């Protein structure tokens, strides 16, 4: 079965650019994610970690009214 797929892909002109583009998108995406993760401040981390707790308090306050 792989023989049929490989044969069809070799017949398409310009197909060799797609793996390169895919690799570049993959590397760029994870580079941005790692860069953003390294640059996040402690205040943002604390804010994000308290979001589930804050939403739960807001839900209980609205429910009691």
PDB file with SEQRES, HELIX, SHEET and CRYST1 records, atoms N, CA, C and O in Angstrom:
SEQRES   1 A   65  UNK UNK UNK UNK UNK UNK UNK UNK UNK UNK UNK UNK UNK          
SEQRES   2 A   65  UNK UNK UNK UNK UNK UNK UNK UNK UNK UNK UNK UNK UNK          
SEQRES   3 A   65  UNK UNK UNK UNK UNK UNK UNK UNK UNK UNK UNK UNK UNK          
SEQRES   4 A   65  UNK UNK UNK UNK UNK UNK UNK UNK UNK UNK UNK UNK UNK          
SEQRES   5 A   65  UNK UNK UNK UNK UNK UNK UNK UNK UNK UNK UNK UNK UNK          
HELIX    1 AA1 UNK A    2  UNK A   11  1                                  10    
HELIX    2 AA2 UNK A   16  UNK A   39  1                                  24    
HELIX    3 AA3 UNK A   42  UNK A   64  1                                  23    
CRYST1    1.000    1.000    1.000  90.00  90.00  90.00 P 1           1          
ATOM      1  N   UNK A   1       0.829  -1.194   0.000  1.00  0.00           N  
ATOM      2  CA  UNK A   1       0.000   0.000   0.000  1.00  0.00           C  
ATOM      3  C   UNK A   1       0.872   1.256   0.000  1.00  0.00           C  
ATOM      4  O   UNK A   1       0.570   2.227  -0.695  1.00  0.00           O  
ATOM      5  N   UNK A   2       1.934   1.234   0.767  1.00  0.00           N  
ATOM      6  CA  UNK A   2       2.831   2.386   0.808  1.00  0.00           C  
ATOM      7  C   UNK A   2       3.442   2.660  -0.565  1.00  0.00           C  
ATOM      8  O   UNK A   2       3.747   3.806  -0.897  1.00  0.00           O  
ATOM      9  N   UNK A   3       3.615   1.617  -1.349  1.00  0.00           N  
ATOM     10  CA  UNK A   3       4.177   1.756  -2.683  1.00  0.00           C  
ATOM     11  C   UNK A   3       3.294   2.653  -3.557  1.00  0.00           C  
ATOM     12  O   UNK A   3       3.803   3.456  -4.339  1.00  0.00           O  
ATOM     13  N   UNK A   4       1.978   2.515  -3.423  1.00  0.00           N  
ATOM     14  CA  UNK A   4       1.050   3.332  -4.217  1.00  0.00           C  
ATOM     15  C   UNK A   4       1.082   4.805  -3.777  1.00  0.00           C  
ATOM     16  O   UNK A   4       1.045   5.714  -4.606  1.00  0.00           O  
ATOM     17  N   UNK A   5       1.151   5.012  -2.484  1.00  0.00           N  
ATOM     18  CA  UNK A   5       1.205   6.386  -1.967  1.00  0.00           C  
ATOM     19  C   UNK A   5       2.521   7.048  -2.381  1.00  0.00           C  
ATOM     20  O   UNK A   5       2.538   8.195  -2.828  1.00  0.00           O  
ATOM     21  N   UNK A   6       3.609   6.317  -2.228  1.00  0.00           N  
ATOM     22  CA  UNK A   6       4.918   6.868  -2.580  1.00  0.00           C  
ATOM     23  C   UNK A   6       4.985   7.195  -4.066  1.00  0.00           C  
ATOM     24  O   UNK A   6       5.541   8.223  -4.451  1.00  0.00           O  
ATOM     25  N   UNK A   7       4.433   6.342  -4.888  1.00  0.00           N  
ATOM     26  CA  UNK A   7       4.438   6.580  -6.334  1.00  0.00           C  
ATOM     27  C   UNK A   7       3.641   7.842  -6.680  1.00  0.00           C  
ATOM     28  O   UNK A   7       4.076   8.643  -7.507  1.00  0.00           O  
ATOM     29  N   UNK A   8       2.480   8.018  -6.049  1.00  0.00           N  
ATOM     30  CA  UNK A   8       1.662   9.197  -6.328  1.00  0.00           C  
ATOM     31  C   UNK A   8       2.350  10.476  -5.861  1.00  0.00           C  
ATOM     32  O   UNK A   8       2.258  11.509  -6.524  1.00  0.00           O  
ATOM     33  N   UNK A   9       3.029  10.411  -4.737  1.00  0.00           N  
ATOM     34  CA  UNK A   9       3.690  11.605  -4.223  1.00  0.00           C  
ATOM     35  C   UNK A   9       4.916  11.991  -5.051  1.00  0.00           C  
ATOM     36  O   UNK A   9       5.245  13.173  -5.147  1.00  0.00           O  
ATOM     37  N   UNK A  10       5.576  11.036  -5.634  1.00  0.00           N  
ATOM     38  CA  UNK A  10       6.749  11.371  -6.450  1.00  0.00           C  
ATOM     39  C   UNK A  10       6.344  11.985  -7.783  1.00  0.00           C  
ATOM     40  O   UNK A  10       7.155  12.651  -8.428  1.00  0.00           O  
ATOM     41  N   UNK A  11       5.119  11.774  -8.196  1.00  0.00           N  
ATOM     42  CA  UNK A  11       4.645  12.311  -9.466  1.00  0.00           C  
ATOM     43  C   UNK A  11       4.236  13.783  -9.372  1.00  0.00           C  
ATOM     44  O   UNK A  11       4.133  14.452 -10.400  1.00  0.00           O  
ATOM     45  N   UNK A  12       4.002  14.298  -8.170  1.00  0.00           N  
ATOM     46  CA  UNK A  12       3.559  15.682  -7.988  1.00  0.00           C  
ATOM     47  C   UNK A  12       4.781  16.595  -8.032  1.00  0.00           C  
ATOM     48  O   UNK A  12       5.746  16.381  -7.298  1.00  0.00           O  
ATOM     49  N   UNK A  13       4.741  17.593  -8.877  1.00  0.00           N  
ATOM     50  CA  UNK A  13       5.874  18.514  -8.963  1.00  0.00           C  
ATOM     51  C   UNK A  13       5.825  19.510  -7.807  1.00  0.00           C  
ATOM     52  O   UNK A  13       4.761  20.023  -7.461  1.00  0.00           O  
ATOM     53  N   UNK A  14       6.959  19.771  -7.231  1.00  0.00           N  
ATOM     54  CA  UNK A  14       7.056  20.730  -6.142  1.00  0.00           C  
ATOM     55  C   UNK A  14       6.652  20.174  -4.789  1.00  0.00           C  
ATOM     56  O   UNK A  14       6.500  20.940  -3.837  1.00  0.00           O  
ATOM     57  N   UNK A  15       6.472  18.857  -4.674  1.00  0.00           N  
ATOM     58  CA  UNK A  15       6.014  18.257  -3.418  1.00  0.00           C  
ATOM     59  C   UNK A  15       7.108  18.292  -2.347  1.00  0.00           C  
ATOM     60  O   UNK A  15       6.803  18.210  -1.158  1.00  0.00           O  
ATOM     61  N   UNK A  16       8.364  18.411  -2.747  1.00  0.00           N  
ATOM     62  CA  UNK A  16       9.462  18.347  -1.776  1.00  0.00           C  
ATOM     63  C   UNK A  16       9.505  19.559  -0.851  1.00  0.00           C  
ATOM     64  O   UNK A  16      10.222  19.526   0.148  1.00  0.00           O  
ATOM     65  N   UNK A  17       8.771  20.619  -1.144  1.00  0.00           N  
ATOM     66  CA  UNK A  17       8.774  21.811  -0.301  1.00  0.00           C  
ATOM     67  C   UNK A  17       7.869  21.638   0.927  1.00  0.00           C  
ATOM     68  O   UNK A  17       8.098  22.281   1.951  1.00  0.00           O  
ATOM     69  N   UNK A  18       6.859  20.789   0.838  1.00  0.00           N  
ATOM     70  CA  UNK A  18       5.897  20.637   1.926  1.00  0.00           C  
ATOM     71  C   UNK A  18       6.501  20.092   3.227  1.00  0.00           C  
ATOM     72  O   UNK A  18       6.166  20.605   4.294  1.00  0.00           O  
ATOM     73  N   UNK A  19       7.367  19.086   3.191  1.00  0.00           N  
ATOM     74  CA  UNK A  19       7.994  18.665   4.452  1.00  0.00           C  
ATOM     75  C   UNK A  19       8.859  19.761   5.077  1.00  0.00           C  
ATOM     76  O   UNK A  19       8.933  19.871   6.301  1.00  0.00           O  
ATOM     77  N   UNK A  20       9.501  20.556   4.257  1.00  0.00           N  
ATOM     78  CA  UNK A  20      10.335  21.654   4.768  1.00  0.00           C  
ATOM     79  C   UNK A  20       9.455  22.706   5.432  1.00  0.00           C  
ATOM     80  O   UNK A  20       9.770  23.190   6.519  1.00  0.00           O  
ATOM     81  N   UNK A  21       8.360  23.057   4.782  1.00  0.00           N  
ATOM     82  CA  UNK A  21       7.433  24.041   5.360  1.00  0.00           C  
ATOM     83  C   UNK A  21       6.841  23.512   6.660  1.00  0.00           C  
ATOM     84  O   UNK A  21       6.727  24.255   7.634  1.00  0.00           O  
ATOM     85  N   UNK A  22       6.466  22.242   6.685  1.00  0.00           N  
ATOM     86  CA  UNK A  22       5.901  21.646   7.897  1.00  0.00           C  
ATOM     87  C   UNK A  22       6.902  21.678   9.047  1.00  0.00           C  
ATOM     88  O   UNK A  22       6.541  21.996  10.180  1.00  0.00           O  
ATOM     89  N   UNK A  23       8.148  21.351   8.757  1.00  0.00           N  
ATOM     90  CA  UNK A  23       9.181  21.381   9.791  1.00  0.00           C  
ATOM     91  C   UNK A  23       9.406  22.798  10.306  1.00  0.00           C  
ATOM     92  O   UNK A  23       9.561  23.003  11.509  1.00  0.00           O  
ATOM     93  N   UNK A  24       9.424  23.760   9.416  1.00  0.00           N  
ATOM     94  CA  UNK A  24       9.610  25.152   9.838  1.00  0.00           C  
ATOM     95  C   UNK A  24       8.459  25.637  10.716  1.00  0.00           C  
ATOM     96  O   UNK A  24       8.689  26.313  11.719  1.00  0.00           O  
ATOM     97  N   UNK A  25       7.232  25.301  10.352  1.00  0.00           N  
ATOM     98  CA  UNK A  25       6.073  25.684  11.167  1.00  0.00           C  
ATOM     99  C   UNK A  25       6.163  25.026  12.534  1.00  0.00           C  
ATOM    100  O   UNK A  25       5.912  25.677  13.548  1.00  0.00           O  
ATOM    101  N   UNK A  26       6.515  23.748  12.579  1.00  0.00           N  
ATOM    102  CA  UNK A  26       6.643  23.010  13.836  1.00  0.00           C  
ATOM    103  C   UNK A  26       7.697  23.644  14.742  1.00  0.00           C  
ATOM    104  O   UNK A  26       7.445  23.893  15.921  1.00  0.00           O  
ATOM    105  N   UNK A  27       8.864  23.898  14.188  1.00  0.00           N  
ATOM    106  CA  UNK A  27       9.958  24.475  14.975  1.00  0.00           C  
ATOM    107  C   UNK A  27       9.608  25.889  15.420  1.00  0.00           C  
ATOM    108  O   UNK A  27       9.863  26.247  16.570  1.00  0.00           O  
ATOM    109  N   UNK A  28       9.038  26.687  14.553  1.00  0.00           N  
ATOM    110  CA  UNK A  28       8.668  28.055  14.895  1.00  0.00           C  
ATOM    111  C   UNK A  28       7.616  28.082  16.007  1.00  0.00           C  
ATOM    112  O   UNK A  28       7.734  28.862  16.951  1.00  0.00           O  
ATOM    113  N   UNK A  29       6.603  27.244  15.899  1.00  0.00           N  
ATOM    114  CA  UNK A  29       5.553  27.205  16.914  1.00  0.00           C  
ATOM    115  C   UNK A  29       6.119  26.860  18.284  1.00  0.00           C  
ATOM    116  O   UNK A  29       5.844  27.563  19.257  1.00  0.00           O  
ATOM    117  N   UNK A  30       6.899  25.797  18.376  1.00  0.00           N  
ATOM    118  CA  UNK A  30       7.424  25.393  19.675  1.00  0.00           C  
ATOM    119  C   UNK A  30       8.505  26.334  20.183  1.00  0.00           C  
ATOM    120  O   UNK A  30       8.697  26.444  21.394  1.00  0.00           O  
ATOM    121  N   UNK A  31       9.209  27.008  19.301  1.00  0.00           N  
ATOM    122  CA  UNK A  31      10.156  28.037  19.743  1.00  0.00           C  
ATOM    123  C   UNK A  31       9.407  29.188  20.395  1.00  0.00           C  
ATOM    124  O   UNK A  31       9.829  29.690  21.437  1.00  0.00           O  
ATOM    125  N   UNK A  32       8.306  29.609  19.796  1.00  0.00           N  
ATOM    126  CA  UNK A  32       7.499  30.693  20.370  1.00  0.00           C  
ATOM    127  C   UNK A  32       6.893  30.256  21.700  1.00  0.00           C  
ATOM    128  O   UNK A  32       6.859  31.042  22.647  1.00  0.00           O  
ATOM    129  N   UNK A  33       6.419  29.027  21.787  1.00  0.00           N  
ATOM    130  CA  UNK A  33       5.831  28.529  23.039  1.00  0.00           C  
ATOM    131  C   UNK A  33       6.886  28.487  24.141  1.00  0.00           C  
ATOM    132  O   UNK A  33       6.617  28.912  25.264  1.00  0.00           O  
ATOM    133  N   UNK A  34       8.055  27.992  23.845  1.00  0.00           N  
ATOM    134  CA  UNK A  34       9.123  27.926  24.855  1.00  0.00           C  
ATOM    135  C   UNK A  34       9.575  29.334  25.237  1.00  0.00           C  
ATOM    136  O   UNK A  34       9.786  29.610  26.418  1.00  0.00           O  
ATOM    137  N   UNK A  35       9.727  30.225  24.261  1.00  0.00           N  
ATOM    138  CA  UNK A  35      10.125  31.605  24.552  1.00  0.00           C  
ATOM    139  C   UNK A  35       9.089  32.290  25.440  1.00  0.00           C  
ATOM    140  O   UNK A  35       9.453  32.981  26.391  1.00  0.00           O  
ATOM    141  N   UNK A  36       7.806  32.107  25.140  1.00  0.00           N  
ATOM    142  CA  UNK A  36       6.732  32.717  25.938  1.00  0.00           C  
ATOM    143  C   UNK A  36       6.715  32.135  27.354  1.00  0.00           C  
ATOM    144  O   UNK A  36       6.486  32.854  28.327  1.00  0.00           O  
ATOM    145  N   UNK A  37       6.956  30.849  27.456  1.00  0.00           N  
ATOM    146  CA  UNK A  37       6.979  30.201  28.764  1.00  0.00           C  
ATOM    147  C   UNK A  37       8.137  30.719  29.614  1.00  0.00           C  
ATOM    148  O   UNK A  37       7.985  30.908  30.821  1.00  0.00           O  
ATOM    149  N   UNK A  38       9.271  30.945  29.001  1.00  0.00           N  
ATOM    150  CA  UNK A  38      10.429  31.423  29.755  1.00  0.00           C  
ATOM    151  C   UNK A  38      10.279  32.891  30.161  1.00  0.00           C  
ATOM    152  O   UNK A  38      10.873  33.310  31.155  1.00  0.00           O  
ATOM    153  N   UNK A  39       9.507  33.673  29.422  1.00  0.00           N  
ATOM    154  CA  UNK A  39       9.375  35.105  29.683  1.00  0.00           C  
ATOM    155  C   UNK A  39       8.185  35.459  30.570  1.00  0.00           C  
ATOM    156  O   UNK A  39       8.016  36.629  30.914  1.00  0.00           O  
ATOM    157  N   UNK A  40       7.362  34.496  30.948  1.00  0.00           N  
ATOM    158  CA  UNK A  40       6.173  34.796  31.732  1.00  0.00           C  
ATOM    159  C   UNK A  40       6.595  35.221  33.145  1.00  0.00           C  
ATOM    160  O   UNK A  40       7.537  34.671  33.716  1.00  0.00           O  
ATOM    161  N   UNK A  41       5.898  36.183  33.681  1.00  0.00           N  
ATOM    162  CA  UNK A  41       6.263  36.693  35.010  1.00  0.00           C  
ATOM    163  C   UNK A  41       5.582  35.872  36.105  1.00  0.00           C  
ATOM    164  O   UNK A  41       4.606  35.163  35.859  1.00  0.00           O  
ATOM    165  N   UNK A  42       6.114  35.985  37.295  1.00  0.00           N  
ATOM    166  CA  UNK A  42       5.534  35.274  38.442  1.00  0.00           C  
ATOM    167  C   UNK A  42       4.116  35.746  38.731  1.00  0.00           C  
ATOM    168  O   UNK A  42       3.270  34.950  39.138  1.00  0.00           O  
ATOM    169  N   UNK A  43       3.848  37.035  38.524  1.00  0.00           N  
ATOM    170  CA  UNK A  43       2.508  37.566  38.770  1.00  0.00           C  
ATOM    171  C   UNK A  43       1.501  36.930  37.819  1.00  0.00           C  
ATOM    172  O   UNK A  43       0.385  36.600  38.222  1.00  0.00           O  
ATOM    173  N   UNK A  44       1.889  36.759  36.571  1.00  0.00           N  
ATOM    174  CA  UNK A  44       0.988  36.104  35.609  1.00  0.00           C  
ATOM    175  C   UNK A  44       0.750  34.649  35.977  1.00  0.00           C  
ATOM    176  O   UNK A  44      -0.373  34.156  35.870  1.00  0.00           O  
ATOM    177  N   UNK A  45       1.799  33.958  36.412  1.00  0.00           N  
ATOM    178  CA  UNK A  45       1.658  32.561  36.812  1.00  0.00           C  
ATOM    179  C   UNK A  45       0.700  32.456  37.991  1.00  0.00           C  
ATOM    180  O   UNK A  45      -0.172  31.588  38.009  1.00  0.00           O  
ATOM    181  N   UNK A  46       0.858  33.329  38.967  1.00  0.00           N  
ATOM    182  CA  UNK A  46      -0.047  33.312  40.123  1.00  0.00           C  
ATOM    183  C   UNK A  46      -1.475  33.641  39.717  1.00  0.00           C  
ATOM    184  O   UNK A  46      -2.419  33.029  40.218  1.00  0.00           O  
ATOM    185  N   UNK A  47      -1.644  34.599  38.817  1.00  0.00           N  
ATOM    186  CA  UNK A  47      -2.975  34.950  38.343  1.00  0.00           C  
ATOM    187  C   UNK A  47      -3.631  33.757  37.642  1.00  0.00           C  
ATOM    188  O   UNK A  47      -4.789  33.437  37.907  1.00  0.00           O  
ATOM    189  N   UNK A  48      -2.885  33.103  36.747  1.00  0.00           N  
ATOM    190  CA  UNK A  48      -3.430  31.959  36.015  1.00  0.00           C  
ATOM    191  C   UNK A  48      -3.718  30.785  36.940  1.00  0.00           C  
ATOM    192  O   UNK A  48      -4.684  30.050  36.729  1.00  0.00           O  
ATOM    193  N   UNK A  49      -2.891  30.604  37.959  1.00  0.00           N  
ATOM    194  CA  UNK A  49      -3.120  29.485  38.872  1.00  0.00           C  
ATOM    195  C   UNK A  49      -4.329  29.718  39.766  1.00  0.00           C  
ATOM    196  O   UNK A  49      -4.916  28.756  40.262  1.00  0.00           O  
ATOM    197  N   UNK A  50      -4.715  30.972  39.984  1.00  0.00           N  
ATOM    198  CA  UNK A  50      -5.878  31.266  40.819  1.00  0.00           C  
ATOM    199  C   UNK A  50      -7.182  31.390  40.042  1.00  0.00           C  
ATOM    200  O   UNK A  50      -8.239  31.543  40.655  1.00  0.00           O  
ATOM    201  N   UNK A  51      -7.144  31.329  38.738  1.00  0.00           N  
ATOM    202  CA  UNK A  51      -8.355  31.479  37.933  1.00  0.00           C  
ATOM    203  C   UNK A  51      -9.417  30.436  38.284  1.00  0.00           C  
ATOM    204  O   UNK A  51     -10.576  30.808  38.470  1.00  0.00           O  
ATOM    205  N   UNK A  52      -9.078  29.146  38.384  1.00  0.00           N  
ATOM    206  CA  UNK A  52     -10.141  28.186  38.723  1.00  0.00           C  
ATOM    207  C   UNK A  52     -10.767  28.458  40.093  1.00  0.00           C  
ATOM    208  O   UNK A  52     -11.967  28.257  40.281  1.00  0.00           O  
ATOM    209  N   UNK A  53      -9.966  28.907  41.031  1.00  0.00           N  
ATOM    210  CA  UNK A  53     -10.498  29.194  42.363  1.00  0.00           C  
ATOM    211  C   UNK A  53     -11.364  30.446  42.347  1.00  0.00           C  
ATOM    212  O   UNK A  53     -12.399  30.493  43.012  1.00  0.00           O  
ATOM    213  N   UNK A  54     -10.951  31.459  41.595  1.00  0.00           N  
ATOM    214  CA  UNK A  54     -11.725  32.688  41.501  1.00  0.00           C  
ATOM    215  C   UNK A  54     -13.057  32.445  40.810  1.00  0.00           C  
ATOM    216  O   UNK A  54     -14.076  32.990  41.234  1.00  0.00           O  
ATOM    217  N   UNK A  55     -13.070  31.639  39.755  1.00  0.00           N  
ATOM    218  CA  UNK A  55     -14.313  31.361  39.044  1.00  0.00           C  
ATOM    219  C   UNK A  55     -15.281  30.600  39.925  1.00  0.00           C  
ATOM    220  O   UNK A  55     -16.491  30.816  39.848  1.00  0.00           O  
ATOM    221  N   UNK A  56     -14.770  29.718  40.757  1.00  0.00           N  
ATOM    222  CA  UNK A  56     -15.624  28.956  41.652  1.00  0.00           C  
ATOM    223  C   UNK A  56     -16.281  29.883  42.670  1.00  0.00           C  
ATOM    224  O   UNK A  56     -17.459  29.715  42.983  1.00  0.00           O  
ATOM    225  N   UNK A  57     -15.537  30.857  43.190  1.00  0.00           N  
ATOM    226  CA  UNK A  57     -16.096  31.823  44.134  1.00  0.00           C  
ATOM    227  C   UNK A  57     -17.167  32.679  43.469  1.00  0.00           C  
ATOM    228  O   UNK A  57     -18.208  32.946  44.068  1.00  0.00           O  
ATOM    229  N   UNK A  58     -16.919  33.108  42.241  1.00  0.00           N  
ATOM    230  CA  UNK A  58     -17.904  33.912  41.515  1.00  0.00           C  
ATOM    231  C   UNK A  58     -19.167  33.106  41.253  1.00  0.00           C  
ATOM    232  O   UNK A  58     -20.272  33.642  41.332  1.00  0.00           O  
ATOM    233  N   UNK A  59     -19.013  31.827  40.944  1.00  0.00           N  
ATOM    234  CA  UNK A  59     -20.179  30.965  40.689  1.00  0.00           C  
ATOM    235  C   UNK A  59     -21.009  30.821  41.954  1.00  0.00           C  
ATOM    236  O   UNK A  59     -22.237  30.891  41.901  1.00  0.00           O  
ATOM    237  N   UNK A  60     -20.355  30.621  43.085  1.00  0.00           N  
ATOM    238  CA  UNK A  60     -21.091  30.466  44.345  1.00  0.00           C  
ATOM    239  C   UNK A  60     -21.766  31.758  44.760  1.00  0.00           C  
ATOM    240  O   UNK A  60     -22.864  31.722  45.316  1.00  0.00           O  
ATOM    241  N   UNK A  61     -21.128  32.919  44.503  1.00  0.00           N  
ATOM    242  CA  UNK A  61     -21.742  34.193  44.844  1.00  0.00           C  
ATOM    243  C   UNK A  61     -22.990  34.433  44.000  1.00  0.00           C  
ATOM    244  O   UNK A  61     -23.999  34.905  44.524  1.00  0.00           O  
ATOM    245  N   UNK A  62     -22.945  34.123  42.726  1.00  0.00           N  
ATOM    246  CA  UNK A  62     -24.099  34.291  41.848  1.00  0.00           C  
ATOM    247  C   UNK A  62     -25.226  33.312  42.174  1.00  0.00           C  
ATOM    248  O   UNK A  62     -26.402  33.640  42.022  1.00  0.00           O  
ATOM    249  N   UNK A  63     -24.873  32.150  42.606  1.00  0.00           N  
ATOM    250  CA  UNK A  63     -25.867  31.127  42.911  1.00  0.00           C  
ATOM    251  C   UNK A  63     -26.649  31.456  44.177  1.00  0.00           C  
ATOM    252  O   UNK A  63     -27.826  31.112  44.283  1.00  0.00           O  
ATOM    253  N   UNK A  64     -26.008  32.119  45.136  1.00  0.00           N  
ATOM    254  CA  UNK A  64     -26.670  32.424  46.399  1.00  0.00           C  
ATOM    255  C   UNK A  64     -27.641  33.602  46.283  1.00  0.00           C  
ATOM    256  O   UNK A  64     -28.467  33.795  47.175  1.00  0.00           O  
ATOM    257  N   UNK A  65     -27.565  34.382  45.225  1.00  0.00           N  
ATOM    258  CA  UNK A  65     -28.440  35.552  45.077  1.00  0.00           C  
ATOM    259  C   UNK A  65     -29.812  35.195  44.639  1.00  0.00           C  
ATOM    260  O   UNK A  65     -30.655  36.076  44.473  1.00  0.00           O  
TER     261      UNK A  65                                                      
END                                                                             
